[in-house]
């Protein structure tokens, strides 16, 4: 295992990423691959592969006899000899979710997650914060829980002790918290959402910025108002994930927001999803709540004391990827008609099963990227570029089979060399995913391998 120092900060904001990993769109760095002499051989191979596998799956007579007999197909398995893990802390801010809490995982190490939130000062919904108004924080959670799902976790809310930007936050980097400026506290079990009252002194400080008529109000706010940090009190309970993006599901509980509560408001901006509510009478007199969106958000997640196992390898979607340097016998393969190639990894679930009482977000996919030349800031490129390869988990066999047919065709027949394949777990969406995989010392049917199908 080796470590790469990836400290450059991307200028491209991560907030626009989707929850779903791309498994079909090609890597932009590989669109200009040239084929020796002509592209016709590669095109013919791909057409041949389509005909073979379509024929194998066909249950009728239409198309029978097209392409070679499937019995002529031959598969050859090659062990992946050059494989290593790369420490690569990816982005942890302005994602669809952010982590908060702490948990001591005997398999994947001790995790401490502090969530950072900063309210917007737009007047699109709230015109002004009154002197008697109060504020609260409406926390809305995703379903996955990491840790002891049945436990009750305690949190305290403090002011952040330094300036920060969500699109510059990375895993395993910390942001200072002002522990002398406590703003609130709460407990959470398995609720979908919870509303937390905020200290009035902090509300008045925020109110001064919000109500200001100065021309430099926005820039001053971004520079001097640091927002809030949600800090776990316990160190061995669980981690919850705050929701920052809306689901298509109409029953979804909404997203995390601040609420301005006015004792004499008219309640016009309340809604049934908890983004504000109207407690007034029929004449509009009484209290009301109006929501404020977040201008910035993220989390600082630090992993420590991770066990070092002698066999296999562990991937984290937050900080560790796999580098596969393909080394195949080109002279041998160049004389064959290659119609399919798979890169195979098998999950080692034995240690997770020994700790089955721990709730962990379910791992369901792998992604793969490749570049002709490894970027200087690999993390940024993996983050902003769609994946070139992808695979969903075969639940019965706990196996990922990644289609790398085009990569192998380029590798064997291309004029331009293919670079390493970088394999990452799930996607970067703020939820913490980890998985244990069999390594090169495992039995043949479990170790990482490339399976190439050819026809005579």
N, C-alpha and C positions, 0 to 999 in steps of 0.2 A: 504494500500500500504506500502511495506517496501523496504528497500534498502540493497543490499548486496555489500560488499567491495571486488571487484574482481581486484586486482592489479597485479597479477602474469602475466608475459609476456611469451607467448608461444614461443618455439624455432622452431616451424614449420611455414614455410613461407606461407602466404595466397595468393601469387600471382598466384598459379596454380588452384584456384577454378574456376568452371564454372559459367556462367551467369544463368544456369538453375538449380533450386533446385531439389535435388533427392527426389522422392516420393515413391520409391519402394524398394531401397536397405535397408536391415535390419541394425539396430544399432549393432555394434560389441559387445557392452556390454550386449546384450540380446540373444546371440546365444547359451548360455549354459543353457537355462531354462529347468528344469527337470519337467516331468509330473508325477503325482501321479500314482504309480503302473505300468502304461504303457502309451505309447504315442498313442495307438490305439484309445482311446475315442476322443482325440482332432483331430486326423487325420480323424476319421469318421465324426465328426461334420463339418470339413472343406469340406469334399467331399459332405456331405449332403447339405451344403450351396451352393456349386457350382451347384449341380444338380437342386436345387430349383430355383435359380435365372436364370440359363440357361433355365430351362423350362418355366419360366415366360416370357422370352424374345423371345422364339422360335415362329416363325410364321408358321412352317410347321409341318409335321407329324413325321419326323425323331426325335426320342427321346421322343415322347409323352408317358406318363405313367411312365417315369423314376422318381424315388423319390416320396416323399409325395405330395399330392395335395396342391398347393399354398394356397388354402383356409384354410389349417390347420396351416399356419404361424400366429403367434401372435407377436405384438410389444408392448413393455412396455417402457415408458419414465421415466427417472430418472433425477431430477434436479441436476446440479453440485453445491454442497454446498460449497466445499472447493476450492476456486479459488482466486488467488492473482497475482498481477503484481510484477515483479522483475526488479529492475534497473540493467542493465547489459550492460555496454559500450563495444561494440565490436570493431573490428579492422577497421581502416580507411586508411590504407596505402597499397600500392602495389596491389590494386584491379583493376578491369576492368575499373573503372571510378573514378574520384575524383571531389569533389564539390568545387565550388568557387562562392562567392556572399553573399548577405544578404537579409533577408526578414522577415517582422513582420507578422506572421500568427496568426490571432485572435483565431484560434482553436487549433493549435499545438505549439504555442510559437514563440519567436523570435530566428531566426537562423543566425549565422555568420560563414561563411565557407571560410577558407584561403587555397589555393592550394599550395603545396610544390613540387618543381621540381629540379632535379639535373642531368645535362648532363653527359653522359658517356665519357671517354677519350680513348676509343678504337680507333685504327688506321685502322680498317677494311675498312672504307669508306674514311675517311679524313686522309691523311698522315701527314699533318702539317698545322697549322694555320698561315698564313702569317701576316706580320706586318700591311699590308693595308687591310686585310680581316675584314669584319664586321660580326655580328651575329644577328640573329632574332629568335623569338620563334613562331613556327607554332602551334597554339591552334586549336584543332579539337573537336567539341562538339557532344554529344549525342542528340537525339531528345527531350527527356523530359525536360520541363522547370518548375521550381517551383517558383510560384509568379505571377507577372504581365507580361504575355508573350509579350505584345506589348510595353513594356518600353525599354529604353536604359540604360544600366548599365555602370558605370565607375569603372575602376580598376587601381591600381598602383602596380608596381613590385619593390620589395625590396630584398636585401640580407637577408637570414635567419640569425638570431642572435645567434644560438647555433647549436651544432651537433644534428642530428636526424637520425633515421632509419625508413624506411617505414614500415617494418614488426613489429615495436613496437608502431606505432601510434594508438591511440584509440579515439573514439568520446568523446567529452566533456573534452578533454585535449588540452592545448595550447602549441605552440612552439614559442619562442621569435623571433620577427622580428626586424631587424635593420632599423628603420625608418629614419636614417641619410644617408643610402646608397640606394638611389633610382636608379633603373636601367631602368625603362620604365613606360609607361602608355598607356591606350587604352580604347575605348568604344566598347560595343557589344550590338546588338539588337537580331535578330533571325538568324544570320548567322550560316552556318554549320562549318565554320572555319575562322580564322583571323591570319594574320602575324604581329608580333609586333617587331619593331627594338629595340635592346638592347644597353645600354650605352657603349661607347667605353672603358671607364676606367675599367668596369667590364670585357669586352671582353679581354683586355690585361692581367688582373689578371688570367682569365681562360686560356689564351694562354700560360702563363708561366708554368702552370701545364701540359697542353696538350703536349707541345713541349719538356718537360723535358726528359733528358736521364738518370736521376738518377735511381739507382736500386730500391729505395724505393718509386718511383713515385706514384704507385697505392695506397699504404697504406697512404702516406702523403696526397694524394688528398682526400681520404675518411675521414681522420681525420681533415683536416684543411679547406677544401672547402665546405661551407655549402649549396650552391645552392640558389635558388630563391623562394620567396613567392609572390603569387598573392593575393593582399589584396583589398577587396571591399571598394569603397569610399562611396557609398550610403548605407543606412541601411534599406531600405524598398522597394527595387525594385524587384529583383529576384535572383534565384540561377541557374547557368548553370553547366553542368557536362562534364568534359574533358574526351575524349575517349583515353583509353590506350590499347585496344585490337582490333584486326582486325575482321571485320565481313566477312561472306562468300559472302555477296553481293558485286559484282564487282564494283557497283556504290558508295559504301561507301567512305566517304571522307578521309580515312586513320586514323592515330593516331597522338597524340600530340608529337612533336619532336622539337629539336633545328636545326637551319640551319646555316651553315657557308657559307658566301657569298664572293666569290673571284672575284675581279675586272678583273683579268687576267687569270681566270681559263679556263679549257678546256671543262667543262660542261658534263663530261662523266657519272656522277652519277645522273643526273636529271631524273625525270620520270613524267608521265602525271597525277599522282595523287597528285601532290603538295609536294612530299617528296624531292624535289630539282628541279631546272629547269635550262635550258641552254639558255642563252641569247647571245651566241657567234655567229660569222659569220660562213660561210661554211668552213673556215680553222681552226675552233676551237678557234679563238681569241675572247675575250670579257669576260663578266661576267658569273659566274655560281654559283649555290647553291648546297651544298651537305649536307645531313642530318646527324644528330647525335642523336642516341637513348637516352633514359633516363636510367641512372643507378639506380635511385631511385625516388619514387614519393609517393604522398599521400595527405591528407588534414586534417586540424584540424577544426572540426565542433562543435560549442558550442550552445546549446539550453538553453534559459532562459525565465523567465516569462511565463511559460506554464500555462494556466488556469486549475483550479481544478474543475471538474464537479462532482456533487453528485451522478449521476447515470452512470452505465456502466463503461467501461474502454477503455483506448487508448493504442495502441501498436505502437512502432517505430522499424523498422528493425535495426536501428543504436544503440539503447540503452535500449529498454524495451521489455521484454518477459512475457509470462503468465505461471504460474505454476498451474497445475491442479492435486490435490490430489484426486484420485478416491476412493470413499467410497460407495460401493454397498452391498446389502444383499447377502453375499456369500452363506449362508445356503439355501436361497430361490432359487438362481440361479443354485446351484450345482445339483438340481433335474431336471433341464430343459436341453433340447437340444438346445444350443446356436448356431445359424448359421450366425449371423451378428450383428455387433455392430458399431454404429456411434457416434462420438463426434461432436456436432453441435454448430456453432457460427454464429450469424447474425450481419451484419454490420448495424450500426446506421448512416444513411446518411443524417439525417435531418439537422445537423449543417453544414455539407459540402455544402448542397444545399443552405443554407442561405448565403454562401460565394462562390457562383458558379463562380464569376468573377476571382477567384484565380485558376491558373493552378497548379495542383498537379500530380505527377507521379501516374499512375493508379495501384491500388492494385488488384492483381489477384490470389494470392496463400497464403496458410498457410503451415508451416512445423512443424513437431512434433518430438521431441527426448525423449528418456527415458533411465534412468540408474538405475541399481540395487542400487547403492549408489551415491548420488549427488556428483559430482567432486568438488575438492577444487577450481579449476579455471573453473567454469561452462562455461564462455564465450569461452575459448579456445576449450573446448570439443564440444560445439555447432558449432563452426566455422570449425573445421577440420574433424568432423565426418559426414557422410551422414545422412540425416534424415531418421527416421524409418517410419514416417507417412507423408502423404501429402494430400492436397486438393486444387482443383481449384475452383474459385468463380462461383457460380450459379448467373449469371448476373440478371436474372429476379427476383429472391428472395433476392439478396444480401446475400447469405448464403454459408457458408463453411461446408461441411460434410466430416469429417475425418474418414477413415476406421480404427477402432482400434479392429477389431475382434480377432486377435491373442493375443493382449494385454489382452483383457477381458478373453479369454480362459485360458491364463496363470494366470491371477488374480484369477479366480474362481477355476481352477483345478490344478494349478502348485504347486510344493513343495517350490519353491523360490519366495519370494514376488517381485512383480513389484514395481518400484519406481514411483515418480510423472511423469506426462507428461509435458514437457516444449514446449510451443507453441510459434513459432516466425513468424514474418511477412515477406513474400517474401523471399529474400536471401540477403546476404551481398555482394554487388557488387559495392558499392560506390554511388549509387543513393539512395536518401532519400525517404522512403516510410512510411506513417503513416495512421492509420485507427482507427475509433471510433466504438466500439462494444456495443451491449446491454448487460446489466448485469443481476444479479439474481432478481432484482426488476421489470423487464419488464414483459409483458404478457407471457403466457405459450408458445406461438408459436415463441417468440423472444429471450427468455432467453437462456443461455448456458445449454445444456442438453446432456444426453447419451440415445440413442435409441437402445434397444436390441431386436432382432428378434429371436424368438424361434419356434420350431415345436413340436407338441404333439407326 
